[in-house]
Structure formats: C-alpha cells, structure tokens
Amino acid sequence: MDVKQSIHIEGGDYGHIRVAAGEHVRITAMEGPQVADLWAFDADDTNIFLSAEHTRSTLEKLMPGVGDALYSNRRHAMLTVVEDTSPGTHDMLMSACDPRRYELLGHEGYHKSCAENLCKAMDEAGATAHELPSPFNTFQNVEIRHDKSIAIIPPRVEAGQYIEMRAESDLLVIISACPMDIADTNGPDGKTRPILLQRLE
C-alpha cells in the first residue's frame, strides 16, 4: 500500500486523520518506547466510537492481535489489526490521563494530558465528543498481578516498530502521544517521544 498522508506527532502532542473504509492506519513509535492513545469515531456520527469495553467482551481477550478487530459501542468492527511489528503489547484497561490524574500523582500546575489532547483534536477536526471514551492504548504495557492489582510498566516497543490497522468504515482517528512523564507509562526515563501517524491506501 502507498502512504497517502503522514503526521509527525511530537511527544505529548496529538494528531488526527480521516480514513475511508478499506484504507489503513499505521502508528509508529519513531524513537523508542512511547504510548499512543488511540480513539476512533464514526465519520458521520461521533456518538459511535471505538469502545475498549465492547472490544474486550466481543473478543473475550484483554488485547487484540493480528486478525482481531476493535469494536464500536454498537459492537460493529471499526478497525482490524493487519500487522504488528511491535511485541504486541497494548492496553484496553487504562483510561486516558487527565488533569486530575496528574494532581493525584503530586504534580502541581498545568500538565498536558491525553484527555485534553482528544478535545483539542476534536475541535480542530470540526467534530464534537459527546463523552470521553477510554482509548486503545497502543504500545502500553500493563501488568496484571496475582494479587489482582495492576501496574503500569515500561513499554516493550522499540524504535521503528508499528501497528497497522484497516478501517472497516469511514472514521476520524485521533492519536495522543501520551505526555505522561511521572509514571512508567513511557519508560523510567520520564521522556516522551514522537509518534508517526500515517494513512495508507
């Protein structure tokens, strides 16, 4: 497939892209460990959106693999994973970071967040988010422990690795290169790194 559009997203920033049914979306960790929160909305009705909880229950899996679809809140396939050169570790449990999350972690003052990035991207795209869905956290590594606790541990993705998905309908796709620099979301060094968002046809 040919690359028709590329968006370089700096660490902590966001990007959005519109894709038609049959086109592919590729998300690349350009310089190493970096989580990319992904949202997808129906191009004509943003009340229909990618739903982590509906995807988990439909797949009966905690994370999708190649050949699996990500489903909407109406249980329609929205994106299907067609290739994944990363270790395949992604997350559908954690919510997007937001201002309150940083407060609880002890940060004082303003901090970028994935929730804010989503709202800004929706505004730029001329769309309205009627609620804040939980994202598909590409490359995020969440460990489920024997005592039923969960822990965010450093991502396993390496520079140049990507996940590619086929759009099953016309979509607005939004990516936030997660700005988390306190927890180990993006690694223990507290750095955020760029993400490359591409549309392929």
Residue pairs with C-beta under 8 A, 6 or more apart in sequence:
1 24
1 200
1 201
2 200
2 201
3 198
3 199
3 200
4 23
4 199
4 200
4 201
5 17
5 198
5 199
6 196
6 197
6 198
6 199
7 15
7 16
7 17
7 196
7 197
7 198
8 15
8 30
8 194
8 196
9 15
9 36
9 175
9 177
9 194
9 195
9 196
9 197
10 177
10 192
10 194
11 34
11 177
11 179
11 186
11 191
11 192
11 193
11 194
11 195
12 112
12 177
12 178
12 179
12 192
13 112
13 117
13 176
13 177
13 179
14 117
14 118
14 120
14 121
14 174
14 175
14 176
14 177
15 121
15 174
15 175
15 195
15 197
16 121
16 122
16 124
16 125
16 172
16 173
16 174
16 175
17 25
17 172
17 173
17 197
17 199
18 43
18 125
18 170
18 171
18 172
18 173
19 25
19 167
19 170
19 171
19 173
19 199
20 167
20 170
21 167
21 168
21 169
21 170
22 166
22 167
23 166
23 167
23 199
23 200
23 201
24 82
24 164
24 165
24 166
24 167
24 199
24 200
24 201
25 79
25 164
25 165
25 167
25 173
25 197
25 198
25 199
25 200
26 162
26 163
26 164
26 165
26 196
26 197
26 198
26 200
27 36
27 38
27 138
27 162
27 163
27 164
27 175
27 195
27 196
27 197
27 198
28 160
28 161
28 162
28 195
28 196
28 198
29 36
29 86
29 139
29 155
29 157
29 158
29 159
29 160
29 161
29 162
29 193
29 195
30 159
30 160
30 193
30 194
30 195
30 196
31 159
31 193
31 194
32 157
32 158
32 159
32 187
32 193
33 139
33 154
33 155
33 156
33 157
33 158
33 186
33 187
33 193
34 139
34 155
34 157
34 177
34 178
34 186
34 192
34 193
34 194
34 195
35 137
35 138
35 139
35 140
35 155
35 177
35 178
35 180
35 185
35 186
36 137
36 138
36 139
36 175
36 176
36 177
36 178
36 195
37 96
37 114
37 117
37 118
37 135
37 136
37 137
37 138
37 175
37 176
37 178
38 50
38 135
38 136
38 137
38 138
38 173
38 174
38 175
39 49
39 50
39 118
39 133
39 135
39 136
39 173
39 174
40 49
40 50
40 70
40 78
40 79
40 136
40 171
40 172
40 173
40 174
41 48
41 49
41 50
41 127
41 129
41 171
41 172
41 174
42 48
42 49
42 72
42 78
42 169
42 170
42 171
42 172
43 169
43 170
43 171
43 172
44 170
46 122
46 127
46 128
46 129
46 130
46 172
47 130
48 72
48 73
48 74
48 76
49 72
49 73
49 133
50 70
50 71
50 72
50 78
50 79
50 133
50 135
50 136
51 71
51 72
51 73
51 133
51 134
52 92
52 93
52 133
52 134
52 135
52 136
53 92
53 134
54 71
54 72
54 73
54 75
55 64
55 69
55 70
55 71
55 92
55 136
56 62
56 92
58 69
58 71
58 75
59 68
59 69
59 71
61 68
62 92
62 93
62 144
63 88
63 89
63 90
63 91
63 92
64 70
64 81
64 90
64 92
65 81
65 84
65 88
66 81
66 82
66 83
66 84
66 88
67 80
67 81
68 80
68 81
69 77
69 78
69 79
69 80
69 81
69 168
70 77
70 78
70 79
70 80
70 81
70 136
70 165
71 77
71 78
72 78
73 133
76 168
76 169
77 168
78 167
78 168
78 169
78 171
79 165
79 166
79 167
79 168
79 171
80 165
80 166
80 168
81 163
81 164
81 165
82 164
82 165
82 166
83 162
83 163
83 164
84 162
84 163
84 164
85 160
85 161
85 162
85 163
86 139
86 156
86 157
86 158
86 161
86 162
86 163
87 156
87 157
87 161
89 139
89 140
89 141
89 155
89 156
89 157
90 136
90 137
90 138
90 139
90 140
90 163
91 136
91 137
91 140
91 141
91 142
92 134
92 136
92 137
93 142
93 150
94 134
94 137
94 140
94 142
94 152
95 134
95 135
96 113
96 114
96 115
96 118
96 132
96 134
96 135
96 176
97 113
97 114
97 115
97 178
97 179
97 180
97 185
98 113
98 114
98 115
98 116
99 111
99 113
99 115
99 116
101 113
102 111
102 113
102 182
105 182
105 183
106 182
107 182
111 179
112 179
113 179
114 135
114 176
114 178
114 179
115 132
117 174
117 176
117 179
118 129
118 132
118 135
118 174
118 176
119 129
121 174
121 176
122 128
122 129
122 174
125 172
125 174
127 172
135 176
137 178
138 163
139 155
139 156
139 157
139 163
140 152
140 155
140 178
140 185
141 152
141 153
141 154
141 155
141 156
142 150
142 151
142 152
142 153
143 150
143 151
143 152
143 153
144 150
145 151
152 183
152 184
152 185
153 184
154 184
154 186
154 187
154 188
155 185
155 186
155 187
162 196
164 200
167 173
173 197
175 195
175 197
177 192
177 193
177 194
177 195
178 185
178 186
178 192
179 192
180 186
180 192
181 190
181 191
181 192
182 190
186 192
186 193
